Amino acid sequence: MVTIEEALGIIEDQKIDLKTEVRPLEASLGYALSKNIISPFDVPEFDNSAMDGYALSGLYQEYRLVGEVAAGDSTIISLNDGEAVRIFTGAKVPENTMAVMMQEKTSVKDKTLFLDEMPKVGQNIRKKGGQLVEGQVVFEKGHILNPPSLALMGSLGRSELEVFSKPRVNIITTGNELVKPGQPKLEGQIYESNSYAISGALQQFGFEHHQKTQIQDDFEATKAGIQTALESCDVLIISGGISVGDYDFVKQSLEENGVNELFYKVFQKPGKPLYFGRKDNKFVFALPGNPASSLTCFYVYVLPLLHKLSGYRRTGLPTYQFPIKHGYENRFGRPSFLKAAILDGKVEVLDGQGSSMIQSMAKGNVLAFVDDGEKLTAGDLIRCKLIS
């Protein structure tokens, strides 16, 4: 058995060969750049107006109005002292422009522009190179592309980006008692739910599963299912069958398939019977079958590996500290991840902390962490991972 810190360290220390691919700009959200991005030109490429108004030559309160410049107009215009042109947001300012006055502070009569106040040099002008200069590093390798990143890449004319590939993930659920939702079930059977939690968590963080299989509690079937799943994935997530019961065949089946155990069992609650292994460049997590345990282990252990395999510079969910709303003492005998919710800036530990209880996790938005025997009073800081 390993500690939480030891388990996370083993995952972090894994040596991996990152894969790269070229993706269309519109399909690159959530991917990490595999190389630095260098600006090919200044941004903006020319001085332009920050708003609708009037471009002014000289600093006065009265000008002779001589024309108009729309966004995208490539006509070269040069203003003489005391002249002004109507201009629109994003339009290139004419030569000799000293300021742009917003239209709300102006009036026009007989081709004469009147200002409500004196302009200031450079007012409302976006200067050439004000955001980026040619040759500047825009984003470094490993930057995770978010919506503003895509906008900036588009403004640089990039229609494709070279990124680190995301891992292919397969899911296996085990259990004779499991029935697919929508199908009739017999006495003693339950509807299978863990695969929906895992696939949903994958989607939540920008990943997806490529294959999902349900296997009965049979050694040969489990062994064959694992062999098939490993052939087409980078990460295999197995739910159930990893404990020490008479019908738990996952650990033995992994050994038979040549998977090298890196750790088995973590000193924690929930999720003690957690397995992590590797076969060549393929990784396996065998998660406990109880729904809350399974999902907790995904958030704490699986997600950091998926991030690492995706070329992320920072992996896993960050930990924050918030004041707890009420007193709490950990009497479970193990370091514990608690289903909790942040309400009005304070953490409330929810009822229903059992490993099989998923409703409380669905109503919460954080995993709160307490050490074995830790005792908190109202207002003390408690460590939390935001899960939604």
ZAMARGU-4260 file (C-alpha; in steps of 0.2 Angstrom, whole numbers, plus 5000, padded with zeros to 4 digits):
<rodrens>
0) 5000/5000/5000 | 5006/5018/4996 | 5002/5035/5002 | 4993/5048/4992 | 5009/5057/4989
5) 5018/5042/4984 | 5005/5037/4972 | 5004/5054/4964 | 5023/5054/4963 | 5024/5038/4954
10) 5012/5044/4941 | 5021/5061/4939 | 5038/5051/4937 | 5032/5041/4922 | 5043/5043/4907
15) 5032/5045/4891 | 5035/5049/4873 | 5023/5063/4868 | 5014/5062/4851 | 5010/5077/4840
20) 4998/5081/4826 | 4992/5096/4816 | 4974/5101/4820 | 4963/5114/4812 | 4961/5130/4822
25) 4943/5127/4826 | 4947/5109/4833 | 4961/5114/4844 | 4953/5119/4860 | 4960/5111/4875
30) 4976/5105/4866 | 4993/5110/4871 | 5005/5118/4859 | 5020/5106/4854 | 5031/5121/4849
35) 5033/5140/4853 | 5022/5151/4842 | 5031/5166/4835 | 5022/5182/4829 | 5025/5184/4810
40) 5020/5202/4811 | 5015/5217/4822 | 4998/5216/4831 | 4990/5228/4827 | 4999/5229/4810
45) 4994/5248/4809 | 4988/5262/4820 | 4969/5260/4821 | 4954/5268/4830 | 4948/5260/4846
50) 4931/5266/4843 | 4918/5275/4832 | 4922/5293/4831 | 4933/5306/4822 | 4952/5305/4818
55) 4960/5322/4822 | 4975/5331/4815 | 4981/5344/4828 | 4974/5347/4846 | 4959/5359/4844
60) 4940/5359/4848 | 4935/5363/4830 | 4940/5354/4814 | 4936/5354/4796 | 4928/5338/4791
65) 4935/5331/4775 | 4930/5313/4773 | 4927/5295/4781 | 4937/5280/4784 | 4928/5263/4787
70) 4936/5247/4794 | 4945/5238/4780 | 4947/5253/4770 | 4965/5252/4762 | 4965/5270/4755
75) 4980/5280/4760 | 4974/5296/4768 | 4984/5310/4775 | 4976/5324/4786 | 4982/5342/4786
80) 4983/5352/4802 | 4965/5356/4808 | 4957/5342/4798 | 4947/5327/4803 | 4938/5312/4796
85) 4924/5301/4802 | 4932/5285/4807 | 4925/5268/4813 | 4932/5255/4826 | 4947/5245/4819
90) 4949/5257/4804 | 4967/5262/4800 | 4970/5280/4806 | 4975/5293/4792 | 4993/5299/4792
95) 4996/5314/4804 | 4982/5308/4816 | 4985/5314/4833 | 4970/5308/4842 | 4952/5300/4840
100) 4938/5308/4848 | 4923/5296/4852 | 4907/5302/4843 | 4897/5304/4859 | 4908/5319/4863
105) 4906/5328/4846 | 4893/5337/4835 | 4894/5342/4817 | 4887/5357/4808 | 4890/5362/4789
110) 4906/5351/4788 | 4913/5358/4804 | 4916/5346/4818 | 4915/5353/4836 | 4922/5344/4851
115) 4914/5344/4869 | 4932/5344/4876 | 4950/5345/4871 | 4958/5329/4864 | 4974/5322/4871
120) 4989/5315/4860 | 4986/5296/4856 | 4969/5296/4863 | 4958/5281/4857 | 4972/5275/4845
125) 4978/5257/4845 | 4996/5258/4841 | 5005/5247/4829 | 5013/5233/4838 | 5004/5238/4854
130) 5000/5219/4858 | 5013/5210/4849 | 5029/5214/4839 | 5035/5204/4824 | 5046/5190/4831
135) 5039/5190/4848 | 5035/5173/4857 | 5016/5173/4858 | 5014/5156/4867 | 5027/5144/4873
140) 5027/5126/4870 | 5014/5117/4882 | 5002/5132/4882 | 4984/5125/4883 | 4973/5133/4870
145) 4958/5142/4877 | 4945/5152/4867 | 4956/5168/4868 | 4971/5158/4862 | 4961/5153/4847
150) 4956/5170/4843 | 4974/5177/4844 | 4980/5162/4833 | 4966/5167/4820 | 4972/5185/4821
155) 4989/5179/4816 | 4982/5170/4801 | 4985/5153/4808 | 4972/5140/4801 | 4981/5125/4808
160) 4991/5122/4824 | 5004/5108/4829 | 4999/5101/4846 | 5002/5087/4857 | 4990/5073/4854
165) 4978/5068/4867 | 4978/5050/4873 | 4966/5037/4867 | 4956/5031/4882 | 4946/5014/4883
170) 4934/5010/4897 | 4930/4993/4904 | 4916/4990/4917 | 4915/4973/4926 | 4901/4964/4936
175) 4888/4951/4934 | 4876/4962/4943 | 4877/4976/4930 | 4863/4979/4918 | 4863/4993/4904
180) 4851/5007/4908 | 4835/5005/4898 | 4836/4986/4899 | 4825/4976/4911 | 4834/4970/4926
185) 4831/4955/4938 | 4831/4954/4957 | 4848/4957/4963 | 4854/4967/4948 | 4858/4985/4947
190) 4860/4997/4932 | 4877/5001/4927 | 4882/5019/4930 | 4901/5020/4932 | 4905/5021/4914
195) 4894/5036/4912 | 4903/5045/4926 | 4920/5041/4919 | 4915/5046/4901 | 4907/5061/4907
200) 4922/5066/4917 | 4933/5063/4902 | 4922/5075/4892 | 4922/5088/4906 | 4940/5090/4904
205) 4942/5089/4885 | 4945/5070/4883 | 4934/5056/4876 | 4933/5037/4876 | 4936/5028/4860
210) 4929/5011/4866 | 4917/5006/4881 | 4915/4988/4885 | 4906/4979/4899 | 4912/4962/4905
215) 4905/4948/4916 | 4914/4942/4931 | 4923/4928/4923 | 4942/4926/4922 | 4944/4922/4904
220) 4932/4935/4898 | 4941/4948/4909 | 4958/4943/4902 | 4952/4943/4884 | 4943/4960/4886
225) 4958/4968/4893 | 4969/4961/4880 | 4958/4968/4866 | 4956/4985/4875 | 4975/4987/4877
230) 4977/4985/4858 | 4968/5001/4854 | 4972/5013/4868 | 4985/5023/4877 | 4975/5023/4894
235) 4964/5009/4899 | 4952/5013/4914 | 4944/4998/4922 | 4929/5000/4934 | 4927/4986/4947
240) 4934/4969/4950 | 4950/4975/4958 | 4947/4971/4976 | 4950/4954/4984 | 4933/4945/4982
245) 4931/4928/4974 | 4924/4936/4958 | 4937/4950/4956 | 4948/4945/4942 | 4955/4961/4936
250) 4972/4961/4944 | 4976/4943/4939 | 4970/4947/4921 | 4981/4962/4920 | 4996/4951/4926
255) 4992/4938/4912 | 4992/4952/4899 | 5009/4958/4904 | 5004/4974/4913 | 5018/4979/4926
260) 5010/4984/4943 | 5016/5001/4948 | 5006/5002/4964 | 4991/4994/4971 | 4980/5001/4986
265) 4982/5018/4992 | 4980/5023/5010 | 4965/5034/5008 | 4946/5035/5009 | 4937/5032/4997
270) 4946/5023/4984 | 4958/5012/4994 | 4958/4997/4981 | 4966/5008/4967 | 4978/5000/4954
275) 4990/5008/4942 | 5000/4999/4930 | 5010/5000/4914 | 5013/4989/4898 | 5026/4997/4887
280) 5018/5015/4883 | 5001/5010/4888 | 4994/5014/4906 | 4980/5005/4916 | 4970/5012/4930
285) 4959/4999/4939 | 4946/5009/4949 | 4935/5003/4963 | 4918/4998/4959 | 4909/5010/4971
290) 4903/5025/4961 | 4910/5039/4972 | 4926/5030/4974 | 4928/5027/4956 | 4925/5045/4952
295) 4936/5052/4966 | 4950/5042/4960 | 4948/5048/4942 | 4949/5066/4948 | 4964/5064/4959
300) 4974/5051/4949 | 4968/5048/4932 | 4967/5066/4926 | 4985/5070/4930 | 4991/5056/4919
305) 4979/5062/4905 | 4986/5079/4907 | 5004/5073/4906 | 5001/5062/4891 | 4993/5078/4883
310) 5009/5088/4885 | 5002/5100/4899 | 5015/5109/4909 | 5003/5108/4924 | 4994/5092/4928
315) 4979/5088/4938 | 4967/5099/4947 | 4974/5113/4957 | 4972/5113/4976 | 4964/5129/4984
320) 4960/5133/5002 | 4943/5139/5008 | 4936/5142/5025 | 4925/5128/5031 | 4907/5133/5036
325) 4906/5121/5051 | 4917/5110/5062 | 4923/5093/5056 | 4934/5079/5062 | 4941/5065/5051
330) 4937/5049/5061 | 4938/5037/5046 | 4956/5032/5051 | 4963/5037/5034 | 4966/5053/5024
335) 4950/5057/5016 | 4942/5065/5001 | 4925/5072/5006 | 4911/5077/4995 | 4908/5095/4998
340) 4901/5111/4991 | 4906/5129/4991 | 4892/5140/4997 | 4894/5159/4999 | 4913/5157/4999
345) 4913/5143/5013 | 4915/5124/5011 | 4901/5113/5018 | 4904/5095/5020 | 4889/5086/5013
350) 4879/5071/5020 | 4881/5055/5011 | 4900/5051/5012 | 4899/5033/5009 | 4908/5026/4994
355) 4893/5020/4985 | 4884/5037/4987 | 4884/5047/4971 | 4870/5059/4974 | 4880/5070/4987
360) 4894/5071/4974 | 4882/5076/4961 | 4876/5090/4972 | 4894/5096/4977 | 4907/5105/4967
365) 4923/5101/4977 | 4933/5087/4984 | 4938/5093/5001 | 4954/5084/5009 | 4957/5081/5027
370) 4971/5071/5035 | 4969/5056/5046 | 4963/5063/5063 | 4963/5081/5057 | 4950/5092/5067
375) 4944/5108/5060 | 4933/5121/5068 | 4922/5134/5058 | 4932/5146/5049 | 4948/5135/5047
380) 4955/5133/5030 | 4951/5116/5021 | 4960/5110/5005 | 4949/5108/4990 | 4950/5102/4972
385) 4936/5110/4961 | 4927/5097/4951 | 4914/5108/4943
</rodrens>
